[in-house]
Each structure stands twice: as C-alpha cells, then as structure tokens.
Amino acid sequence: MITYLDFEKPVESLEQRIAELRDVDAKEGVDVAAEIARLENKSAELLSSTYASLTPWQKTQVARHPQRPHFRDYVKHIFTDFMPLGGDRLFGDDLAIMGGFAKLNDRRVMLIGHEKGHDTQSRIAHNFGMGKPEGYRKAIRLMELAGRFGLPVVTLVDTSGAFPGIEAEERGQAEAIARSTEACLALPVPMVAVIVGEGGSGGAVALASAERVLMFEHAVYSVISPEGCASILWRTAEKAADAAQAMKVTAQHLKRLNVIDRIVKEPAGGAHRDVAGAASNLGKALTEELNTLAEMPSNKLIRMREERFLQLGG
C-alpha cells in the first residue's frame, strides 16, 4: 500500500476507484476494463502533472516519504558483492552510516551512505539516518581504505542532519564532521556523492564533499531544515513552506546555483513508486560519472574538489 501525501489526495481518490472496479470485476465478473483503462490514464496524467509542478515544500515531503528507498535498497538494486565494514576503531559502530566494498557492474568501489530504516524498529536501530561521531569516523576509515587500494568512492546521502544529542557532542561530533569533510577533499581517488533523499546540514556535507555531486529530482539539500529555518526567522515551524521556498532547497534550484552538478530523474510519482526504476537511473548516472573520472590523476581530482567548493556562492 502506498502512503499518499496531502497534495496527492486527488490521485488517491482515482486509484481507490480503480481498485474498487477491479474488485467488482474479480468478484462479479462485470466487464469494466474500459472504465479501468480510462481511469488509469487519467490517474497517470494527474500524477505526472502534479509532480511536474511541486513546490519546494512538497518536494521536501517527497524526499521524506516513509517508503522512499534508502541505502540498503540501492545496494540491493544497483550493487553486487557488497561487503559491509563496521566500527570506527575508536568507540563503536554507528548503523546510521553504513559502508563497505561493493561492485558497480564490473567496477569495485567503496560505498558509504546514510540508512534511515523502513519501520519503527529499523528506524530506531539506524537512528533515523542521523550519524554520530563514530559513524563519521567510520566513513573516514573507509575513505582511507579506498585511497589505499585505489577504489573510487560513492556516497549516498540521506539525512536530516547529524545527531544533535549530548552524547554525540561529548564524543566530538563537530570535529568528526570536519574531519570527514577533510577526508573527502583529500581523497586521491574519484568520488561521486548523491543526495538520494534529504541532505541536511553538515551531516550531509561530511559525505558529499566530492568533485561530482548528483541529486535525485525530488530530493532536497540545505544547511538547515525548513522547519528549523522557520523557527529561527518567524518563531514558528508553521512557516516551513515559506522557508523552503526562500532557501532554494530543490535540485532544480541548486543545479542553477552550481551547488550540484547533475539531476537524476525519478520515475513518475517519485522514487517510492518505482524503486527499481529509480535505482536503474541512478546506476546509469554513477557509471557515466565514474567512467569520466577514472583516468584523471589524483592531483587533478583534488584540485577539482577544492575549486568547486571555493566557487560556491561566487
């Protein structure tokens, strides 16, 4: 069952009517095929037109959709021979940030990303994708391994931000995020980062400081959540939609501002409606980007990263 967002109510009504007609066809043998086909076409057109004109706040809702694919889904659909590696060798293992060796087609890569989970139990286990210091230090360890073995790094970013709890601050959250960002910028191998859902604050930048940054069509990427911004500016989270509009959080805005390099198209109705299709689009984009970067020397890759981030906001 698909969870419908508020702005999808007209689509929900049509799809419920289609389900009812199919039930009548199955139970009573009444021929309603023509009516079903008409409603399916109408539903597809409505879904397409709705998603073609989403506001920044609506895109934020899509990026947070409870059924939106996460790290493990992309591992399943795009990569093979995934060998997860755990622990930061300092404190413990953080399941909000996962990573390990993997293969993209015939190319071995180091894959790192945020995992939010899909149900209450897994979301708690993965801390809703909010990384702790040990998670970012694990990412640093894996990036250093990638550099040692000459493997390109692929990161899948999907977090509302790094975990803000007291224990995380006690263990050096800010320092771990800064070191992770530094590790990205110093990598001697190609790095491609993808904002697959929500890219929030330094918790996202720590895994996205790559020479090529991709972003799904309905993902969002910002220095603070729209609710957080609204609470600061207007003293109420009810202004989140206005904040999202002003912050230019969408892939389309960020592409024009050169914050990201490429937009990856999603299936009609968002990645949650067709996980395999979204994964296929992402796999093709990653392959193309890594093919382009494969022959570049280390000093050029590092210079590309430095230049892209120094030019932001120029």
Secondary structure, DSSP 8 states (H G I E B T S, - for coil): -----GGGHHHHHHHHHHHHHHHHHHHH----HHHHHHHHHHHHHHHHHHHHT--HHHHHHHHT-TTS--HHHHHHHHEEEEEE----SSS---TTEEEEEEEETTEEEEEEEE---SSHHHHHHTGGG---HHHHHHHHHHHHHHHHHT--EEEEEEES-S---HHHHHTTHHHHHHHHHHHHHH-SS-EEEEEEEEEEHHHHHTTT-SSEEEEETT-EEESS-HHHHHHHHTS-GGGHHHHHHHHT-BHHHHHHTTSSSEEE---TT-GGG-HHHHHHHHHHHHHHHHHHHTTS-HHHHHHHHHHHHHTTT-
